[in-house]
């Protein structure tokens, strides 16, 4: 039982209408690891500079995250500066400094190569392919991507898409990649290219899972205080893969539960800046929100008027 | 058992990326009536000019809609000209000609005044108040509104909101009216003003019902071909109130089922221009979609990891 994540480890400076954080712990691999570690053993592959705070390392270690694949280089850690307005579905990037991430190549330690669940964070699709060449027999490979790669590395991205089992993508991106506005059609087109599972992330509107012929629509967990949505998608991925790894299964019911846990982990993340919301997440709180998700979405399959006789005669 | 609707009867000219319709049957009262008539007897209050096509009258009659409250005036029927781009959550108005609707005052026929379920379509809140003064003991009064009235008739709108049982409103509008971006907070603020039930419509992302402390989130019915979203909200209202009227109940489980039927009726409407999609809706198709809504949203309350022992020890 182990989940491997390859992605950015970052120091983020973020401003939203609800506050700001400076050079705070962030990045795909960090959010993913903290979320997935509630379920399973996580193996992290990424790179940091010599300015990376020891407290970040300690936090990951305290959650049992294996850092054998974390490269340490001279220079500065990847930095992202962004802001959100009231519509926190949309991040506005003010500055991106790749720093040590610019020359990063993922080297998968021997001890990671039998990982069963593999998450290819939103990095250059050519690096994602490098990861796939190094792992042996994963049960489930999943990729995330973004408009930057869709526009600049489309061929490489298409090659990764053809090789992975699952694609996590947001609605604007799947529309851009497929050229298809209707999300059902776009997902169907993407499934035809290879991946058995497509998860479309819709920010505050939740997510859609396409698994074979099964479609599952789930709202975001309703949150009273959304302060910073950075890392929500990566936390979703961590909850999703971590849960599946824990079950050691990718059956449709487990996939649905995994999407709900992804949603729940994302909800903790958005409640505070950086990883502070996720740090507060524990198994009791997580299960409480899972149960609440079941309650607030419950449609009674046997509603009274489903019986024909309740409907107006002669229509 | 009867549902009363007061609202526009219109001839709409609409263009979308999927086609267009010219001077086609539309308006709140028409969409509402066709949807609600699948469940109950509908009483319509509105106005048309002498150019209104007899086929429109016949269609409403064929669904058993009572037209005693439909005023006929010399002049032209209300006309709306609009277009949608790919994002069909947003209508772009090109022209609005109120015509006979400009001087409309709702006169509720004596035979309508005992209506149990009352829908105040999106009209001047002062006219909505006129309606409330004429009905006797409705079980549930519901209003819809729009940005135009929020900006121009805020005091009158607030007075109606304080008097109705339920408010149907879209997410942009509830944010504008309350000045509160978070929809949970906005709905709570609106409930404090009086209405027991708030239904926030989110277009392709579905709807949220706030009923006392109960929150229910439901996605839109996933539709492969969305051709024209005009009338979706009014069809939702028709399905919602029609269902409750049929049950003669406003218990929480019935409210949830009513929201699902609203969602289902809206899905028929968006599949074609004007009322053509709604004309094709029948009880079998409606129940089939209701069942499908239950299936595609089902979250297993007893997912394996909800059992504590499946979660990583020591976290």
Interface residues (C-beta under 8 A of the other chain):
Chain A: X17 X37 X38 X39 X40 X63 X64 X86 X181 X182 X184 X185 X202 X205 X206 X208 X215 X216 X217 X218 X219 X222 X223 X224 X225 X226 X243 X246 X247 X253 X254 X256 X257 X260 X261 X282 X283 X286 X287 X290 X291 X293 X294 X295 X296 X297 X298 X299 X300 X301 X303 X304 X305 X306 X308 X310 X311 X312 X315
Chain B: X17 X37 X38 X39 X40 X63 X64 X86 X181 X182 X184 X185 X202 X205 X206 X208 X215 X216 X217 X218 X219 X222 X223 X224 X225 X226 X243 X246 X247 X253 X254 X256 X257 X260 X261 X282 X283 X286 X287 X290 X291 X293 X294 X295 X296 X297 X298 X299 X300 X301 X303 X304 X305 X306 X308 X310 X311 X312 X315
